[in-house]
Amino acid sequence: MARRKNWQSSGRRSQNSNLGFLRSNVVSGARARHESDREPNIRVDPAPIAVSRLLESLARRLGIIRPTQAYVISYPKSGRTWLRALIGKYLVESYGLPEISVLDTELLTRKAGLWRTTMSHDGSEMVSPNRYTDLDPNKSNFAESRVLLLGRDIRDTLVSAFFQASRRVGVFEGTMSEFIRSERFGVPKILTFYDHWLSSRQVPEAFLFLRYESLHDDPETALTRTLTFLGEHRVNHRAVASAVEFCAFENLRRAETEDRFGSEILRPANDDDPESYKVRRGIVGGYTDYLSEADVAYIDGQIARTKFDFRRFDD
């Protein structure tokens, strides 16, 4: 890790000597860290979001800000928006950053002095034309980064992905049974996605696997692990509790209904269609309400055939 810390230190020295006027906007927020019992209302004076992004773009072109240092990677509909909101609300609470930026992970992690973090589906996006054979098994691009991989029950993921593809982004027309068997959206693609990462989990500088179900069962512990992995060495547990309360299902659903953050990330495609909401149901095992016995048997058969097991990520 010394390699990263040395870069950050040299980056700050370069910034001090070359672009002092950018100091309050692009310098690492590490100085804003406090002890684990720090008061959540201690403020870090934030620049307006639009101005901050403009200065950030300029600083990146001048080589002051390093590109992404950490990734949160997931197959679509694995709970990433929930985790994003939890991380964002924690950083907003701990560092006095604007609540409107809760979903802007890159901006918040930079301002808080954590590893600069990007959310990614690594080529598996619903809007992508990629079939399972098009997914790239080569993860060398992540060799100098930290990677947190978020995983969720295959069956729950596919059901949620079906509604994402058909009700939110409009890239699929067909039945649930057709969806789960398709090469572009179905079981072959999600299993290939996880298999590539299972084979490449030693490639990143650091790797952490997190289950959606663990986040659901114990969000405080899961969020604390995530924050520590992303560089928050003294976690503010009161801010963790506040973030978990803020991101409870009903609260996030209300925030989506109100378009509270002004972001497509958390905005329903159709206010009158509950299946078109990003925060749709938020339960574990809900696939039983949508998949037929034949569909479940097909998915389970494919999982058994490939010998896929999330527990292998912990080996």
C-alpha positions as CSV (number, residue, x, y, z in Angstrom):
1,M,0.0,0.0,0.0
2,A,3.0,2.3,0.4
3,R,3.0,2.8,-3.3
4,R,-0.4,4.4,-3.1
5,K,0.4,6.6,-0.1
6,N,3.6,7.8,-1.7
7,W,1.6,8.8,-4.8
8,Q,-0.9,10.7,-2.8
9,S,1.9,12.6,-0.9
10,S,3.7,13.5,-4.1
11,G,0.4,14.5,-5.7
12,R,-0.2,17.0,-2.9
13,R,3.3,18.4,-3.2
14,S,2.8,18.9,-6.9
15,Q,-0.6,20.6,-6.3
16,N,0.9,22.9,-3.7
17,S,3.6,24.1,-6.0
18,N,1.7,24.3,-9.3
19,L,-2.0,24.9,-8.6
20,G,-2.5,26.3,-5.2
21,F,-5.8,27.9,-6.2
22,L,-7.2,24.4,-6.6
23,R,-6.3,23.3,-3.1
24,S,-9.7,23.5,-1.5
25,N,-11.4,21.6,-4.4
26,V,-9.1,18.8,-5.5
27,V,-6.7,18.1,-2.6
28,S,-7.3,14.9,-0.7
29,G,-9.7,15.3,2.2
30,A,-7.5,13.2,4.4
31,R,-6.9,16.2,6.7
32,A,-10.7,16.2,7.4
33,R,-10.5,12.8,9.1
34,H,-11.3,12.7,12.7
35,E,-11.2,10.1,15.5
36,S,-13.8,7.3,15.4
37,D,-15.9,9.3,17.8
38,R,-15.9,12.5,15.8
39,E,-19.1,14.4,15.7
40,P,-21.0,13.9,12.4
41,N,-21.7,17.7,12.2
42,I,-18.0,18.6,11.8
43,R,-18.0,20.3,8.4
44,V,-15.7,20.2,5.4
45,D,-16.3,23.3,3.4
46,P,-17.6,21.8,0.0
47,A,-17.3,23.6,-3.3
48,P,-20.5,23.7,-5.3
49,I,-20.9,20.4,-7.2
50,A,-20.8,21.8,-10.7
51,V,-17.7,23.9,-9.9
52,S,-16.0,21.0,-8.2
53,R,-16.5,18.8,-11.2
54,L,-15.1,21.4,-13.5
55,L,-12.0,21.9,-11.3
56,E,-11.7,18.1,-11.0
57,S,-11.7,17.7,-14.8
58,L,-9.0,20.4,-15.1
59,A,-6.9,18.8,-12.4
60,R,-7.1,15.4,-14.0
61,R,-5.9,16.8,-17.3
62,L,-3.0,18.4,-15.5
63,G,-2.1,15.1,-13.8
64,I,-2.9,16.2,-10.3
65,I,-5.7,13.7,-9.7
66,R,-5.0,10.1,-10.4
67,P,-7.7,8.0,-12.1
68,T,-9.8,5.5,-10.3
69,Q,-8.0,3.7,-7.4
70,A,-10.8,1.4,-6.3
71,Y,-13.8,-0.2,-8.1
72,V,-17.1,-1.4,-6.8
73,I,-18.0,-4.0,-9.4
74,S,-21.3,-5.8,-9.8
75,Y,-23.5,-7.6,-12.2
76,P,-26.6,-5.4,-12.8
77,K,-29.3,-5.5,-10.2
78,S,-27.1,-7.0,-7.4
79,G,-27.7,-4.2,-4.9
80,R,-25.2,-1.7,-6.1
81,T,-27.5,1.3,-5.8
82,W,-28.2,0.5,-2.2
83,L,-24.5,0.1,-1.4
84,R,-23.7,3.3,-3.3
85,A,-26.3,5.2,-1.2
86,L,-24.9,3.7,2.0
87,I,-21.4,4.8,1.2
88,G,-22.6,8.2,0.0
89,K,-24.7,9.0,3.1
90,Y,-21.9,7.9,5.4
91,L,-19.5,10.3,3.7
92,V,-22.0,13.1,3.6
93,E,-22.6,12.7,7.4
94,S,-18.9,12.3,8.3
95,Y,-17.4,15.0,6.2
96,G,-20.2,17.6,5.9
97,L,-20.6,17.2,2.1
98,P,-23.8,18.1,0.2
99,E,-26.6,15.5,0.5
100,I,-27.5,16.1,-3.1
101,S,-24.2,14.3,-4.0
102,V,-25.1,11.1,-2.1
103,L,-25.0,9.0,-5.3
104,D,-21.8,10.6,-6.7
105,T,-19.3,8.1,-5.3
106,E,-16.3,9.4,-7.2
107,L,-16.7,12.9,-6.0
108,L,-17.4,11.9,-2.4
109,T,-14.6,9.5,-2.0
110,R,-12.1,12.0,-3.4
111,K,-13.3,14.8,-1.2
112,A,-13.2,12.5,1.9
113,G,-9.7,11.4,1.1
114,L,-10.6,7.7,0.5
115,W,-9.4,5.7,-2.4
116,R,-10.9,7.3,-5.5
117,T,-13.8,4.9,-6.2
118,T,-15.8,4.2,-9.3
119,M,-18.9,2.0,-9.7
120,S,-18.7,-0.4,-12.6
121,H,-20.6,-3.3,-14.2
122,D,-17.4,-4.3,-16.1
123,G,-19.1,-4.8,-19.5
124,S,-22.2,-6.6,-18.2
125,E,-24.6,-3.6,-18.5
126,M,-28.2,-4.3,-19.6
127,V,-27.9,-1.6,-22.3
128,S,-24.7,-3.3,-23.7
129,P,-25.2,-5.6,-26.7
130,N,-22.6,-8.0,-25.2
131,R,-23.5,-11.6,-25.0
132,Y,-21.8,-13.9,-22.5
133,T,-19.1,-14.8,-25.1
134,D,-18.3,-11.1,-25.4
135,L,-17.4,-10.6,-21.7
136,D,-13.6,-10.0,-21.3
137,P,-11.9,-12.5,-19.0
138,N,-8.7,-10.3,-18.9
139,K,-8.8,-8.2,-15.8
140,S,-5.3,-6.8,-16.1
141,N,-6.8,-3.3,-16.2
142,F,-7.6,-3.7,-12.5
143,A,-4.1,-4.8,-11.5
144,E,-3.2,-1.6,-9.8
145,S,-6.6,-1.0,-8.3
146,R,-8.6,-2.3,-5.4
147,V,-11.8,-4.2,-6.4
148,L,-14.8,-4.9,-4.3
149,L,-17.1,-7.4,-6.0
150,L,-20.7,-7.4,-5.0
151,G,-22.6,-10.6,-5.5
152,R,-26.3,-11.6,-5.2
153,D,-28.3,-14.8,-5.5
154,I,-28.4,-15.6,-9.2
155,R,-32.2,-16.2,-9.3
156,D,-33.0,-12.9,-7.5
157,T,-30.6,-11.0,-9.7
158,L,-32.1,-12.4,-12.9
159,V,-35.6,-11.5,-11.8
160,S,-34.6,-8.0,-11.0
161,A,-32.6,-7.7,-14.2
162,F,-35.6,-8.7,-16.2
163,F,-37.6,-5.7,-14.9
164,Q,-34.6,-3.5,-15.4
165,A,-34.3,-4.5,-19.0
166,S,-38.0,-4.6,-19.9
167,R,-39.5,-1.8,-17.7
168,R,-36.6,0.7,-17.1
169,V,-34.3,0.7,-20.0
170,G,-36.5,-1.0,-22.7
171,V,-33.9,-3.3,-24.2
172,F,-35.9,-6.6,-23.9
173,E,-39.3,-7.6,-25.0
174,G,-40.3,-11.1,-24.1
175,T,-41.1,-13.4,-21.2
176,M,-39.2,-14.1,-18.0
177,S,-38.5,-17.6,-19.3
178,E,-37.0,-16.2,-22.5
179,F,-34.9,-13.7,-20.6
180,I,-33.2,-16.1,-18.2
181,R,-32.3,-18.3,-21.2
182,S,-30.9,-15.6,-23.4
183,E,-27.2,-15.3,-24.2
184,R,-27.3,-11.5,-23.7
185,F,-29.2,-11.3,-20.4
186,G,-29.6,-14.7,-18.9
187,V,-27.9,-17.4,-16.9
188,P,-25.0,-18.0,-19.3
189,K,-24.0,-14.3,-19.0
190,I,-24.2,-13.9,-15.2
191,L,-22.4,-17.2,-14.6
192,T,-19.6,-16.2,-17.1
193,F,-19.3,-12.8,-15.4
194,Y,-18.7,-14.4,-12.0
195,D,-16.5,-17.1,-13.4
196,H,-14.2,-14.5,-14.9
197,W,-13.8,-12.7,-11.6
198,L,-13.4,-15.9,-9.7
199,S,-10.5,-16.8,-11.9
200,S,-9.0,-13.3,-11.7
201,R,-9.6,-12.3,-8.0
202,Q,-5.8,-12.4,-7.4
203,V,-5.2,-9.8,-10.2
204,P,-6.2,-6.6,-8.4
205,E,-4.0,-5.0,-5.8
206,A,-6.6,-5.9,-3.2
207,F,-9.9,-7.8,-3.6
208,L,-13.0,-8.0,-1.4
209,F,-16.1,-10.1,-2.1
210,L,-19.4,-8.9,-0.5
211,R,-22.7,-10.6,-0.7
212,Y,-25.9,-8.7,-1.1
213,E,-27.5,-11.1,1.4
214,S,-24.8,-10.1,4.0
215,L,-25.6,-6.5,3.4
216,H,-29.2,-7.3,3.9
217,D,-28.6,-9.3,7.1
218,D,-26.2,-7.0,8.8
219,P,-25.8,-3.7,6.9
220,E,-23.7,-2.0,9.7
221,T,-21.0,-4.6,9.5
222,A,-21.1,-4.8,5.7
223,L,-20.9,-1.1,5.3
224,T,-18.0,-0.9,7.9
225,R,-16.1,-3.6,5.9
226,T,-16.7,-1.7,2.7
227,L,-15.6,1.7,4.1
228,T,-12.4,0.2,5.5
229,F,-11.6,-1.5,2.2
230,L,-12.1,1.9,0.5
231,G,-9.6,3.6,2.8
232,E,-11.7,4.8,5.8
233,H,-9.4,3.6,8.5
234,R,-11.3,5.2,11.5
235,V,-14.9,4.5,10.8
236,N,-17.5,6.8,12.4
237,H,-20.0,4.2,13.7
238,R,-22.6,6.9,14.4
239,A,-22.5,7.9,10.8
240,V,-22.7,4.2,9.8
241,A,-25.9,3.9,11.8
242,S,-27.3,7.1,10.3
243,A,-26.5,5.9,6.8
244,V,-28.2,2.5,7.4
245,E,-31.3,4.2,8.7
246,F,-31.4,6.7,5.9
247,C,-31.0,3.9,3.3
248,A,-33.8,1.7,4.7
249,F,-36.0,0.4,1.9
250,E,-39.0,2.7,2.5
251,N,-36.8,5.7,2.9
252,L,-34.9,5.1,-0.4
253,R,-38.1,4.3,-2.2
254,R,-39.5,7.6,-1.0
255,A,-36.3,9.4,-2.1
256,E,-36.8,7.8,-5.6
257,T,-40.4,8.8,-5.8
258,E,-39.5,12.4,-4.9
259,D,-36.4,12.4,-7.2
260,R,-34.6,13.7,-4.2
261,F,-31.1,13.5,-5.7
262,G,-32.0,14.6,-9.2
263,S,-30.3,11.6,-10.7
264,E,-31.3,8.9,-13.2
265,I,-29.6,6.4,-10.9
266,L,-32.5,6.7,-8.5
267,R,-35.6,7.7,-10.5
268,P,-38.6,5.5,-11.6
269,A,-39.1,4.9,-15.3
270,N,-42.9,5.0,-14.7
271,D,-44.3,6.5,-11.5
272,D,-47.4,4.2,-11.9
273,D,-45.4,1.0,-12.4
274,P,-43.8,-0.3,-9.2
275,E,-41.8,-2.8,-11.2
276,S,-40.0,0.1,-13.0
277,Y,-38.6,1.5,-9.8
278,K,-34.9,1.2,-9.1
279,V,-35.7,0.5,-5.5
280,R,-38.1,-2.3,-6.4
281,R,-38.7,-4.8,-3.6
282,G,-35.5,-5.1,-1.6
283,I,-36.0,-8.6,-0.3
284,V,-34.0,-11.8,-0.4
285,G,-35.6,-14.8,-2.1
286,G,-38.3,-12.8,-3.9
287,Y,-37.6,-14.8,-7.1
288,T,-40.2,-17.4,-6.0
289,D,-42.9,-14.9,-6.8
290,Y,-41.9,-14.6,-10.4
291,L,-40.1,-17.7,-11.6
292,S,-41.9,-20.9,-12.6
293,E,-40.7,-24.3,-11.2
294,A,-39.3,-25.0,-14.7
295,D,-37.4,-21.7,-14.7
296,V,-35.9,-22.3,-11.2
297,A,-34.9,-25.9,-12.2
298,Y,-33.2,-24.5,-15.3
299,I,-31.2,-21.9,-13.4
300,D,-30.3,-24.3,-10.6
301,G,-29.3,-26.9,-13.3
302,Q,-27.0,-24.4,-15.0
303,I,-25.4,-23.5,-11.6
304,A,-24.8,-27.1,-10.8
305,R,-23.4,-27.9,-14.2
306,T,-20.8,-25.2,-13.9
307,K,-20.2,-26.0,-10.2
308,F,-20.6,-22.3,-9.4
309,D,-20.6,-21.4,-5.7
310,F,-20.1,-17.9,-4.2
311,R,-18.2,-19.5,-1.3
312,R,-15.3,-20.1,-3.7
313,F,-14.6,-16.4,-3.6
314,D,-13.5,-16.9,0.0
315,D,-11.0,-19.6,-0.7
